[in-house]
Amino acid sequence: MVTITFPDRDTEKRALGFLLGRFSGRVTQSGEHLVPEAALEALAGENITFLVKGKAT
């Protein structure tokens, strides 16, 4: 799992709409998203901007 964030709420909503049903994940209390590494390539393929914070521990 990898921790990512999105630059704004609209991008976050678009990303979540895309990710739902395709990948499992969760959102932390701080608003960071934990997604599998395969989701990163899928998000990039959809031109959705995100920032990788690092591997989840």
N, C-alpha and C positions, 0 to 999 in steps of 0.2 A: 504494500500500500504506500501511496505517496501523498503528501500533504500539498494542496494547492489552494490558491485564492484567486478571486476574479477582481478586475479593476473597478467594476461598478455593479449595481444591483440589476440593471437590465441584462448585462452580459451573464451574470449569475443565473438569472431566470432562464435565459436561452440555453445555457449549458445544462442546467438541471432538466429542462424539458427534453434535451437530446439524450442525456445520460440515463434517465429513467427507463427501465425496461431492458437496457443494454448492459449495464454494469451495476454491481453492488457498490455501496459506499456509505458514508455517513458524514454528518456535519457536526463539528465541535461547537462548544459554547462560544468560542471566540470567532466563529464564522468561517473557519477553515474547513476545507473539504478533504476527506480521505477517500481516495479512489485507487483502483488497481492501475498498475503501470500501463496496461493496454488502453486505458481510457485516455491517456495523454495523447497518443497518436490519433485516436478517434476525434478528440476535441480539436487538435491541430488541423485535421483533415476537413473539419467543418468551419475553419477560420474563426474559431472562438478563442479569444485572448485569455490567457491565464498565467499565473506566476507559480512556479514550482518552489515550494519552501524546503522540500527535502523528503527523505524517507520517513515514514511514520514509525515510531518506536512502540 
